Amino acid sequence: MSDLRRSEEEAARILEHFEDRHKVFSYAVRGVSVWRILRFPISLAIQNIKLTTPAIPRRDLLCSVFGGLRKIFRLRRTCNYVAITYASALRVQSSKGYDDIYFDALLNNLPGGVKISSLNAPGYANRISKASIAPVFDSTIILVVSVILARLFPVKDDAGIFAKIAECVLAELRLDEFSETRIRRNFSAFWWRCVLYDLLLRRLSPEIVLAADAGQYPVIHACRRQGIRFVELQHGIFSPNHPDALPATALSTDAEHLLLPDFVAMYGEYWVRRLKHTAVARTGTLVAVGSSIIEQYRTMRQNLFCIDEKNLVLTLTTQGIEHGTLIHFMHSFLSNTSASLQLNIKLHPAYDTSYDDYVAAFQKDVRVRILRGREDPNTYELIALSDVHLSISSACHFDAIGIGTPTVIIALGGFDLVRDLVRDGDAIVVSTPEQLVDVVLHRHWLPITQETSNKYYQQNFVGNLKELLQL
């Protein structure tokens, strides 16, 4: 693969053309579209995005695995619904401990639910024991054991589907890393996760399963086998070009093979409209419900934020991409202004490992504070109490608007993902450090109205989700 960087939209066009030519959605093994499992990592490869997560310390990983092993035999039918989440969702500290930003509000207000969590990032293991609502099971063991079983007992493919897909991908997309061996291994890990989640859900026997993001294909498959409804909560930017927002043309194959959720609980009507031509919309499953964490910090901003004309507060959220270029951009910005300001640089909790690089670049500027992703104050609080938010293409642009904080897009690689915000008049974009200086000195950012905020994030998350679940 070359060093060419493509946008998500460009990758989506390439994928749809490829899918139309080769009908790859129809390539099924054990009743599942293999292409559905591969589409996300192949999209990232086409975009030339290399997202790396820091390794979880082996001790923490082993503790999670054995913790799950101890609990699995004690699980019994105790719930109406299950919320599947992960440790890095424990981002907000309250009087009861660490709150899960996706599900705790629902679990506290709708009886009959339990939480299942996995360890997905370093630095969060200690938070699991301090969670406001403890998970009944640590599913890290499923993720680890499925990889081992995939190596020991790979899925057989008598029809040669894995080889056919690998051939097509190499010939047309030039992605030699997606070999037959890798595709078989990926699918085998998926299949063993299906088996293990099936066993887990049979013990709990819920009516509904909710998950905090896309890509939970093994859970969807396990739910299908047992007649359990599956609800996917929107996570981050879910555009029509997102590799998990399948094009409507995918429905030309058997929809059951595609592992589509029964419902996708979207943040707001803006997102529902954007996805209206996708496969999930054609099956009538998109519903605007809002976000409890955005509601919480919208209220904080309304109650606590005050403009200080003498000391501007900026919060920059990173994503683990373009970090060298972003450091240079912000360093140049600060060098070009002596304004009294505070710049919070908040690193992504999973994908940004460049803390030392930021410290080295900004340690001599007393106006800068650098915070790791898991460090307090959390991202939402920083945004809520800032005059303006900055990022490249982070979902935090939308979070900021939902909270009521003006947001500025830095036009570095990948910013096309949020260009709609500029087109709709809800954010501004800067291409140079000098432009950012001008915006900051003259406060040229766009104020956020309640109507704009509600467009992206529906009010009354818990009430809307209760109505959707009908429990």
C-alpha positions in Angstrom: 0.0 0.0 0.0 1.3 3.5 -0.9 1.5 6.5 1.5 -1.5 8.0 -0.2 -4.1 9.2 2.3 -7.7 9.0 1.3 -10.8 10.4 3.0 -13.6 8.3 4.4 -15.8 9.4 1.5 -13.2 8.4 -1.1 -12.8 5.0 0.6 -16.5 4.5 0.6 -16.7 5.2 -3.2 -13.9 2.7 -3.8 -15.6 0.1 -1.7 -19.0 0.5 -3.3 -17.5 0.2 -6.8 -15.6 -2.9 -5.7 -18.7 -4.5 -4.1 -20.8 -3.8 -7.1 -18.2 -5.5 -9.4 -17.5 -8.5 -7.3 -20.8 -9.0 -5.3 -18.7 -9.7 -2.2 -21.5 -9.3 0.3 -22.9 -12.6 -1.0 -19.8 -14.5 0.0 -21.1 -16.2 3.1 -19.5 -18.8 5.4 -21.8 -20.5 8.0 -24.6 -18.1 7.1 -22.6 -14.9 7.6 -21.3 -12.4 5.0 -17.5 -12.6 5.3 -17.2 -9.2 3.7 -19.3 -7.7 6.5 -16.6 -8.7 9.0 -13.8 -7.4 6.8 -15.2 -4.1 5.6 -14.1 -1.9 8.5 -10.4 -2.9 8.5 -10.3 -2.8 4.7 -11.7 0.7 4.7 -9.0 1.9 7.2 -6.4 0.3 4.9 -7.7 2.1 1.9 -7.7 5.4 3.8 -4.1 4.5 4.9 -5.1 5.1 8.6 -3.0 3.2 11.1 -4.8 3.4 14.4 -2.7 1.8 17.1 -3.7 1.3 20.7 -1.2 1.0 23.5 -0.7 -2.5 24.8 -2.6 -3.4 27.9 -0.2 -4.5 30.7 -0.1 -8.3 30.8 -1.0 -8.3 34.5 -4.1 -6.3 34.0 -5.1 -8.5 31.0 -4.7 -11.7 33.0 -6.6 -10.3 36.0 -9.5 -9.5 33.7 -9.4 -12.9 32.1 -9.4 -14.8 35.4 -12.0 -12.4 36.8 -14.3 -13.3 33.9 -13.5 -17.0 34.4 -14.5 -16.8 38.1 -17.8 -15.1 37.4 -19.1 -17.0 34.4 -20.2 -20.1 36.4 -22.2 -17.9 38.8 -24.2 -16.1 36.1 -27.9 -16.8 36.1 -31.1 -15.3 34.6 -31.3 -12.0 36.5 -32.1 -9.4 33.9 -34.4 -8.0 31.3 -31.6 -6.4 29.3 -27.9 -6.4 29.0 -25.6 -3.4 28.2 -22.3 -4.4 26.6 -19.6 -1.7 27.1 -15.9 -1.4 27.9 -13.5 0.0 30.5 -12.6 3.2 28.7 -16.3 4.3 29.0 -15.6 4.9 32.7 -14.6 8.5 32.1 -16.6 10.5 34.6 -16.1 10.4 38.3 -19.0 10.9 40.6 -19.7 10.4 44.3 -20.4 6.7 43.7 -17.3 6.0 41.7 -16.6 6.0 37.9 -19.7 6.4 35.7 -20.0 4.6 32.4 -20.8 7.4 29.9 -23.1 5.2 27.7 -25.3 3.2 30.0 -25.2 4.1 33.7 -28.0 6.7 33.3 -30.2 4.1 31.7 -29.3 1.4 34.2 -30.1 3.8 37.1 -33.5 4.7 35.7 -34.7 1.4 34.0 -34.7 -1.5 36.4 -33.8 -5.0 35.2 -30.6 -4.3 33.4 -27.0 -5.6 33.9 -23.7 -4.5 32.4 -21.0 -6.5 30.7 -17.6 -4.8 30.2 -14.2 -5.6 28.7 -10.8 -4.1 29.2 -10.0 -2.3 26.0 -7.3 0.2 26.9 -4.4 0.6 29.4 -4.9 2.6 32.5 -8.5 1.7 33.1 -8.2 -1.6 35.0 -8.4 0.1 38.4 -11.5 1.9 37.4 -13.5 -1.3 36.9 -13.3 -2.1 40.6 -14.4 1.5 41.3 -17.3 1.6 38.8 -20.5 3.2 40.0 -22.4 0.2 38.6 -20.2 -3.0 38.7 -20.3 -5.2 35.6 -21.7 -8.7 36.2 -19.1 -10.2 33.9 -15.8 -9.2 32.3 -16.0 -10.2 28.7 -12.2 -9.7 28.1 -12.0 -13.5 28.4 -14.2 -13.9 25.4 -11.9 -11.6 23.3 -8.7 -13.4 24.4 -10.0 -17.0 24.2 -11.6 -16.5 20.8 -8.2 -15.5 19.3 -6.6 -18.6 20.8 -9.4 -20.9 19.5 -9.1 -19.3 16.1 -5.5 -20.4 15.9 -6.1 -23.9 17.2 -9.4 -24.6 15.4 -9.8 -22.3 12.4 -13.1 -22.3 10.5 -13.1 -24.6 7.4 -14.1 -23.1 4.1 -14.8 -25.9 1.6 -16.2 -23.4 -1.0 -12.9 -21.4 -1.0 -14.6 -18.1 0.0 -11.6 -16.8 1.9 -9.3 -17.3 -1.0 -11.8 -15.7 -3.5 -12.1 -12.6 -1.4 -8.3 -12.4 -0.9 -7.8 -12.7 -4.7 -10.2 -9.9 -5.4 -8.8 -7.6 -2.7 -5.3 -8.1 -4.0 -6.1 -7.7 -7.7 -8.2 -4.6 -7.5 -7.6 -2.9 -4.1 -3.9 -3.8 -4.0 -4.1 -4.8 -0.3 -1.7 -7.7 0.0 -2.0 -7.7 3.8 -5.5 -9.2 3.5 -4.3 -12.7 2.6 -6.4 -15.8 2.7 -4.7 -16.7 6.0 -5.6 -13.4 7.6 -9.2 -13.5 6.4 -9.6 -17.0 7.7 -8.1 -16.0 11.1 -10.3 -12.9 11.4 -13.4 -14.8 10.6 -12.5 -17.7 12.9 -12.0 -15.3 15.8 -15.4 -13.8 15.0 -17.0 -17.2 14.9 -15.6 -18.3 18.2 -16.8 -15.1 19.8 -20.2 -15.9 18.4 -20.1 -19.3 20.2 -18.9 -17.8 23.5 -21.4 -14.9 23.5 -24.1 -17.4 22.6 -23.2 -19.4 25.8 -23.1 -16.2 27.9 -26.4 -14.9 26.7 -28.1 -18.3 27.3 -27.1 -18.0 30.9 -28.5 -14.4 31.2 -31.4 -14.9 28.8 -32.3 -11.2 28.3 -35.0 -9.8 26.1 -32.7 -7.1 24.7 -29.0 -6.5 24.3 -27.5 -3.0 23.9 -24.0 -2.2 22.7 -22.1 1.0 22.8 -20.7 1.0 19.3 -20.8 -0.6 15.9 -18.9 -3.7 15.0 -20.4 -6.0 17.6 -21.1 -8.7 14.9 -20.5 -11.7 17.2 -23.1 -10.4 19.7 -25.6 -9.7 16.9 -25.2 -13.2 15.6 -25.6 -14.7 19.1 -28.8 -12.6 19.6 -30.2 -13.8 16.2 -29.7 -17.4 17.3 -31.8 -16.8 20.4 -34.4 -14.3 19.2 -33.0 -11.4 21.3 -33.4 -7.9 20.1 -30.2 -6.0 19.5 -29.8 -2.2 19.9 -26.7 -0.4 18.8 -25.9 3.0 20.3 -24.3 5.5 18.0 -20.6 6.0 18.9 -18.7 9.0 17.5 -19.2 10.1 13.9 -21.5 7.7 12.1 -21.7 9.1 8.6 -23.1 7.5 5.5 -19.5 6.8 4.4 -18.7 5.0 7.6 -17.7 1.4 6.8 -20.3 0.0 9.2 -23.1 2.1 7.6 -23.6 -0.4 4.8 -24.9 1.0 1.4 -28.5 0.1 0.5 -27.1 -2.0 -2.3 -25.9 -4.5 0.2 -29.5 -5.5 0.8 -29.5 -7.2 -2.6 -28.0 -10.2 -0.7 -29.7 -12.0 2.2 -30.1 -9.3 4.9 -29.7 -12.0 7.6 -26.1 -12.5 6.4 -25.3 -8.9 7.0 -25.8 -8.9 10.8 -27.7 -5.6 10.9 -28.9 -4.4 14.3 -32.6 -4.3 15.1 -32.3 -0.6 16.0 -29.6 2.0 15.9 -30.1 4.6 18.6 -28.8 7.8 17.0 -27.8 11.0 18.8 -30.2 13.2 16.9 -32.3 13.9 13.8 -29.3 15.2 11.9 -27.7 11.8 12.0 -30.9 10.0 11.1 -31.2 12.2 8.0 -27.6 11.7 7.0 -28.0 7.9 7.0 -31.4 7.8 5.3 -30.0 6.0 2.2 -28.0 3.3 4.0 -29.0 -0.3 4.6 -29.9 0.2 8.2 -32.2 3.1 7.3 -33.9 1.0 4.6 -34.8 -1.6 7.2 -36.4 1.2 9.3 -34.1 0.9 12.4 -32.8 4.5 13.0 -34.2 6.3 16.0 -33.0 9.6 17.5 -32.6 9.2 21.3 -29.8 11.7 22.4 -27.0 11.1 24.8 -27.1 11.2 28.6 -23.5 12.4 28.9 -24.1 15.4 26.6 -27.2 16.3 28.5 -25.2 16.2 31.8 -22.5 18.5 30.5 -24.9 20.8 28.7 -26.4 21.5 32.1 -23.0 22.0 33.6 -22.1 24.6 31.0 -25.4 26.4 31.5 -24.9 26.5 35.2 -21.1 27.1 35.6 -19.5 28.6 32.5 -18.7 32.3 32.6 -16.8 34.2 30.0 -13.6 35.7 31.4 -12.5 38.5 28.9 -9.0 38.5 30.4 -8.3 34.8 30.2 -9.6 32.7 27.3 -9.9 28.9 27.7 -9.3 26.7 24.7 -9.6 22.9 24.7 -7.9 20.8 21.9 -8.9 17.2 21.6 -6.6 14.8 19.8 -7.3 11.6 17.9 -4.0 9.8 17.5 -3.7 11.0 13.9 -1.5 13.8 12.4 0.1 14.2 15.8 3.4 15.6 14.6 1.7 18.1 12.2 -0.8 19.1 14.9 1.9 19.7 17.4 3.7 22.0 14.9 0.4 23.8 14.1 -0.4 24.6 17.7 3.2 25.5 18.5 3.2 28.0 15.7 -0.2 29.3 16.9 1.2 30.0 20.4 4.4 31.5 19.0 2.3 34.0 17.0 0.3 35.3 20.0 1.1 36.6 23.4 -2.6 36.6 24.4 -3.5 35.5 27.9 -5.1 32.1 27.5 -5.2 28.6 28.7 -4.8 25.8 26.2 -5.9 22.3 27.4 -4.6 19.6 25.2 -6.7 16.4 25.9 -5.3 13.2 24.4 -7.6 10.5 23.0 -8.1 7.8 25.7 -7.4 4.9 23.4 -5.5 6.0 20.3 -3.1 8.7 21.3 0.2 7.5 22.8 2.1 10.8 22.1 2.0 12.4 25.6 5.8 12.8 25.8 5.9 14.4 22.4 3.4 17.1 23.5 5.2 17.6 26.8 8.5 18.1 24.9 6.9 20.6 22.5 5.0 22.7 25.1 6.6 22.3 28.5 8.1 25.9 28.3 4.7 27.6 27.7 2.9 28.1 31.0 -0.4 28.6 29.1 -0.5 24.9 28.0 -1.8 22.0 30.1 -1.5 18.5 28.6 -3.8 15.8 29.9 -3.9 12.1 29.1 -7.2 10.6 28.0 -7.9 8.9 31.3 -6.8 11.9 33.4 -9.3 14.3 35.1 -10.9 16.6 34.3 -12.6 14.5 31.7 -13.1 15.6 28.1 -16.7 16.7 28.5 -16.0 18.9 31.5 -13.1 20.6 29.7 -15.2 21.3 26.7 -18.2 22.5 28.8 -16.0 25.0 30.7 -14.1 26.3 27.6 -14.7 29.3 25.5 -14.0 27.2 22.4 -13.1 23.7 21.4 -10.5 22.7 18.7 -9.8 19.5 16.9 -9.2 18.0 13.4 -12.0 15.6 12.8 -12.9 14.4 16.2 -16.4 13.4 17.2 -15.8 16.0 20.0 -16.8 18.7 17.4 -20.3 17.3 17.6 -20.1 16.8 21.4 -19.1 20.4 21.8 -22.1 21.7 19.8 -24.3 19.4 21.8 -23.0 20.8 25.0 -23.2 24.3 23.7 -19.5 25.2 23.2 -18.4 26.7 19.9 -16.0 24.5 17.9 -13.2 25.2 15.4 -12.0 22.7 12.8 -8.2 22.5 12.1 -7.8 21.7 8.5 -5.2 18.9 8.7 -5.4 15.4 7.2 -8.9 13.8 7.6 -10.8 17.0 8.4 -13.1 16.3 5.5 -15.0 14.0 7.8 -16.5 17.0 9.6 -16.8 19.5 6.7 -20.6 19.3 6.9 -20.4 21.3 10.0 -18.9 24.2 8.1 -21.3 23.8 5.2 -24.3 24.0 7.7 -22.9 27.0 9.4 -22.3 25.3 12.8 -18.5 25.5 12.9 -15.6 27.3 11.3 -12.4 25.9 9.8 -8.9 27.3 10.0 -6.1 26.2 7.6 -3.1 28.0 9.2 -1.9 29.0 12.7 -2.3 32.6 11.7 -6.0 32.1 10.9 -6.4 30.5 14.3 -4.7 33.5 16.0 -7.2 35.8 14.3 -10.2 33.7 15.3 -9.0 33.6 18.9 -8.1 37.3 19.3 -11.3 38.5 17.7 -13.6 35.7 19.0 -14.8 34.9 15.5 -16.2 31.5 16.4 -19.9 30.7 15.9 -22.2 30.8 19.0 -24.3 27.6 19.5 -28.0 28.0 19.9 -30.3 25.5 21.7 -31.9 24.7 18.4 -28.5 23.8 16.8 -27.6 21.8 19.9 -30.8 19.8 19.8 -30.4 19.1 16.0 -27.3 17.0 16.8 -28.4 15.6 20.2 -32.0 14.9 21.0 -33.2 15.9 24.5 -34.4 13.2 27.0 -32.0 10.3 26.4 -33.4 8.0 29.1 -37.0 8.6 28.2 -36.4 8.1 24.5 -34.5 4.9 25.1 -37.1 3.6 27.5 -39.7 4.1 24.8 -37.6 2.3 22.2 -36.9 -0.7 24.5 -40.5 -1.0 25.7 -39.5 -3.0 28.8 
